[in-house]
Amino acid sequence: MKTYRNNELKKRIQQICKEKGMTQTELACKIGITKATLSDSIGGDMRISTIEKIAKALNVKIVELFE
């Protein structure tokens, strides 16, 4: 399964969360994982399925996570 490790992706997800007034705990809850699991995913290797769930929960297109 394809995974992504990207510090820029981590920063972008954090930026979008901040813009939307959403905490990482709230984001984790929306995608059905714990905050610790989300933090591990954002800080390390991330599956495309997780990226898709994050984009959906943030109501953005996947491509926006990489801008």
C-alpha positions as a printed Julia matrix, in Angstrom:
67×3 Matrix{Float64}:
   0.0    0.0    0.0
   1.31   3.46  -0.93
   2.35   5.68   1.98
   3.5    9.31   2.1
   6.01  10.85   4.45
   6.07  14.58   4.06
   6.74  17.32   6.57
   5.01  19.8    4.26
   1.85  17.65   4.31
   1.93  17.7    8.11
   2.21  21.49   8.15
  -0.58  21.86   5.59
  -2.98  19.66   7.57
  -2.21  21.65  10.71
  -2.73  24.92   8.81
  -6.1   23.83   7.41
  -7.23  22.63  10.84
  -6.31  26.03  12.27
  -8.11  27.88   9.46
 -11.24  25.8   10.06
 -11.04  26.14  13.84
 -10.67  22.4   14.24
  -8.35  20.71  16.7
  -6.42  17.59  15.82
  -8.54  15.78  18.42
 -11.71  16.81  16.56
 -10.17  15.78  13.23
  -9.17  12.4   14.65
 -12.7   11.86  15.97
 -14.17  12.71  12.56
 -12.05  10.09  10.82
 -12.54   7.48  13.54
  -9.08   7.27  15.08
  -7.44   8.5   18.27
  -5.5   11.75  18.44
  -2.35   9.74  19.14
  -2.87   7.67  15.99
  -3.52  10.82  13.97
  -0.37  12.46  15.34
   1.66   9.36  14.49
   0.19   9.29  10.98
   0.77  12.98  10.36
   4.29  12.78  11.73
   5.26   9.64   9.84
   4.17   7.45   6.99
   0.59   8.09   5.94
  -1.6    5.84   3.82
  -3.49   7.35   0.92
  -6.71   6.14   2.55
  -5.9    8.25   5.63
  -5.15  11.26   3.44
  -8.52  10.78   1.73
 -10.31  10.63   5.1
  -8.52  13.74   6.33
  -9.42  15.67   3.19
 -13.06  14.62   3.51
 -13.19  15.53   7.22
 -11.65  18.94   6.46
 -13.99  19.4    3.5
 -11.14  20.03   1.08
  -9.93  18.35  -2.08
  -6.94  16.03  -1.62
  -4.84  18.26  -3.86
  -5.35  21.13  -1.37
  -3.43  19.14   1.22
  -0.36  19.3   -1.03
  -0.49  23.0   -1.96
